[in-house]
Amino acid sequence: MQRALFVGPSSLVSDDMYADVTGSVVRERTRAHLGRKSSVDTNTYFGRFPASYWQRWTTATEVRFVADVAGAGTVELIATDFNGRKRTVATEAVDTNSASQRISLTAKVDRFLDGGALFARISTQSDELTVENAEWSVPFEGPLRPAAVVICTFNRADDCAATLAAMADDPVALRDVEAVYVVDQGTDQVQSRPEFTRVSELLGDKLVYITQPNLGGAGGFTRGLFEVQGVDRSEPANVIFMDDDVLCEPEAVVRLNTFANLTVEPAIIGAQMLYLLHPDRVHVGAEVADLQKLQAGIQVKDAFLDRNVLKKRQETRVDAGYNGWWSCLIPSEIVSQVGYPLPLFFQWDDIEFGYRSRANGFATVTLPGAAVWHADFAWKDWDEWHRYFNIRNAMITAVMHIDLDGKKLAKQLRTDLYRYLVSMQYGMAFTLIKAVEDFLKGPGHLEDGGMEAAGAIRRERAEYGETARHSGNDVPDLRPADMVITPAGPFPSKSLEWAVLAKRALSQWRGTLPAHPVAISAADAHWWHVSLFSHAVVTDSSQEGVRVRKRDKKRALALLVRGRAALKALRERTPEVQRQYRAAMPQLTSRENWARLYGE
């Protein structure tokens, strides 16, 4: 069900995420040699067997820890509970006289419902011990259902080739994978890279390379579902999505697929996201969305959030509302029952599919210890073209799954609009307005899978100067000495927010603001601080450059008028538009619709 690994797939990753060692230990990916008075402990992020999840979701009632050992020492299986308290459940003294033998220790999966895990502790005293090929297994009758991996990519040829190579170079991880689909939607294609040629030889007939127009992440990942569903087979299959720009842990494929094979009922099995820039931190243990507020990525109670997993263990079992598609398994029979993803192009497609599946009785399980490293979300600036899809698609998802209160939402978005305007984020204000306007056009706007919307929002945002990023030491029309860092004061209290907003709006309108440019850090780029100035150079969240914001009264007024009209329509037309989207759902998510988009 999972291998006991002792080092990671890259030198960028701490090996202590796989095993804690003391004394003299030489470790390799699947092998550890312990000197005298040494120990290896797998009570780590990747080393633990998530027994609580196995007890809750699968048919497993016991698990075996098996390994090839040579030398003398002790192997123990230790359990934790939902409070993190430990108890030893099995132990074996090993003395092989230097010859290698296979050992097996068994533990019941029966006292973990609210939380807890199992891990192995291997130790020596006066002798040395070598452990290799260690793994956790459970009794299982019948064949494993086949799996297919789908990688969707757009002009990240080197990243995609590296992700493919990570899997191809680990044949054990791909043992139960019958196909690896690469859906290339870019102009700089993966097949042009020498690494892809090498990987193609390793994967052979397993590799399926598809090129198509850019239909976003939704269109790329759905193509994999479309192809797998089109194969004539007697049994369902598991489809594993994998982002192209991740640092891949191939073991995630093993853990997702084997867990999915033993669930009591079909379920979406998601991997967790670890931060690429900070590899020892997990993004969130499990997440849900607030559809009325259009908020995603909300931490489930007791789940880790931006937590250092070298120091802490997630003991409590938590339930997810959905899982991101950076790495996520979807059983094909779920698609057969609920339909394909919506053609949303980008963002919220995974959230919508997760909530639609749950509404049809299929849960999402975010599985600890199955993970990939992905770019840190906090280092992505909010003021980008994809914010359009975030807002528009969130509204589409909301009307599909709740009775969206258009009046309440319009009030919330009105506050966002005003804050963007007073802080001179005119491109962001436009992006919000455009998202609302296009949402109100109804489902016909999704007819081309989002290709026109993706191109249009980029072109139109380019008209707003502050959406462009510049080098921090080469700001247009400014010398470095012209900008002095200006820190923000304290947050205004909740009771004063609207008063502060009104005061800032009046100052922006009258132009009674300092004319000299100031520099503002990303951490201090709050609306109530930036709006104190008429010319601000703000650090981008990526830390790769700056954005230049300048007061433009004429543009602000035009956006205010247009935005108020859009929000008025949102208040009035939400029930009508909701009926349109719900009526169109069967057609939008049909195989016929996606076949049309793919030109099949």
Buried (B, 14 or more C-beta within 10 A) or exposed (E): BBBBBBBBBEEEBBBBBBBBBEEEBEBEBBBBBBEBEBBBBBBBBBBBBBBBBBBBBBEBEEBBBBBBBBBBBBBBBBBBBBEBEEEEBBEBEBEBEEEEEEBEBEBBBEBBEBBBBBBBBBBBEEBBBBBBBBBBBBEBEEEBBBBBBBBBBBBBBBBBBBBBBBBBBBEBBBEBBBBBBBBBBBEEBBEEBEBBEBBBEBBEEBBBBBEBEBBBBBBBBBBBBBBBBEEEEEEBBBBBBBBBBBBBBBBBBBBBBBBBBBBEEBBBBBBBBBBBEBBBBBBBBBBBBEBBEBEBBBBBEBBBBBBEBBEEBBBBBBBBBBBBBBBBBBBBBBBEEBBBBBBBBBBBBBBBBBBBBBEEEBBBBBBBBBBBBBBBBEBEBEBBBBBBBBBBBBBBBBBBBEEBBBEEBBEBBBEBBBBBBBBBBBBBBBBBBBBBBBBBEBBEBBBBBBBEBBEBBBEBBEEBBBBBBBEBEEBEEBEEEBBEEBEBEEEBEEEEBEEBBEBBBEBBEEEEBEEEBBBBEBEBBBBBBBBBBBBBBBBBBBEEBBBBBBBBEEBBEBBBEBBBEBBEBBBBBBEEBBEBBEEBBEEBBEBEBBEEBBEE
